[in-house]
Amino acid sequence: MYQAVNTFGPRWEKKIEIPKECKPGPDFSAEDCVINSEPVIVTYKNPLNKDSLDAFLSELRKTGYSQEATELESAVKLQ
């Protein structure tokens, strides 16, 4: 279960948008420079495709779950 979530589960990134008024250069403005301290959370998932599934099944087999990998391989139909 851990390996499946680790391989195909969501990922999170924290990004802080810095306005152009706060970046060094000719547009810098001390009066207008306000940075929101709350980061923007970006979420994405790894795609489920033949390569990612094959890598996951290979990892399962290496860790002693060959039967489960074979069952999963026959149950999952990729388009």
C-alpha positions in Angstrom: 0.0 0.0 0.0 2.8 2.4 0.9 4.5 1.8 -2.4 1.3 2.5 -4.4 0.6 5.8 -2.5 4.3 6.8 -2.8 4.3 6.1 -6.6 0.9 7.3 -7.7 -0.4 9.5 -4.8 -0.6 13.3 -4.9 2.4 15.5 -4.4 2.3 19.0 -2.8 4.5 22.0 -3.4 4.5 25.3 -1.6 5.1 28.2 -3.8 5.2 31.9 -2.8 4.4 34.3 -5.6 6.7 37.3 -5.5 5.1 40.3 -7.2 7.3 42.2 -9.8 7.3 45.2 -7.4 9.3 43.1 -4.9 11.9 41.7 -7.3 15.2 43.6 -7.7 15.3 45.8 -10.7 13.7 48.9 -12.2 10.2 47.9 -11.2 11.0 47.6 -7.5 8.8 49.7 -5.3 9.2 49.7 -1.5 5.7 51.2 -1.1 4.0 48.7 -3.3 6.0 45.6 -2.3 3.7 43.3 -0.3 4.4 39.6 -0.2 1.6 37.3 0.9 3.2 35.1 3.6 0.8 32.3 2.9 2.2 30.0 0.3 0.1 28.8 -2.6 -0.3 25.0 -2.4 0.1 23.3 -5.7 -1.1 19.7 -6.0 -0.3 17.2 -8.8 -0.3 13.5 -9.3 2.1 11.2 -11.1 0.5 9.9 -14.3 -0.6 6.3 -14.5 0.9 5.0 -17.7 2.6 1.8 -18.9 6.0 2.9 -17.8 5.0 4.1 -14.3 2.9 0.9 -13.8 5.8 -1.3 -14.9 8.2 0.4 -12.5 5.7 0.0 -9.7 5.2 -3.7 -10.5 8.9 -4.2 -10.7 9.4 -2.6 -7.3 6.6 -4.9 -5.8 8.3 -8.0 -7.2 11.7 -6.9 -5.8 10.2 -6.5 -2.3 8.6 -10.0 -2.3 5.1 -9.3 -3.6 5.3 -11.2 -6.9 1.9 -12.7 -6.6 0.2 -9.4 -5.8 2.1 -7.7 -8.7 0.9 -10.4 -11.1 -2.7 -10.1 -9.9 -2.6 -6.3 -10.2 -1.0 -6.5 -13.6 -3.9 -8.6 -14.9 -6.5 -6.4 -13.2 -5.3 -3.0 -14.5 -6.1 -2.2 -18.1 -4.3 0.8 -19.5 -5.6 2.5 -22.7 
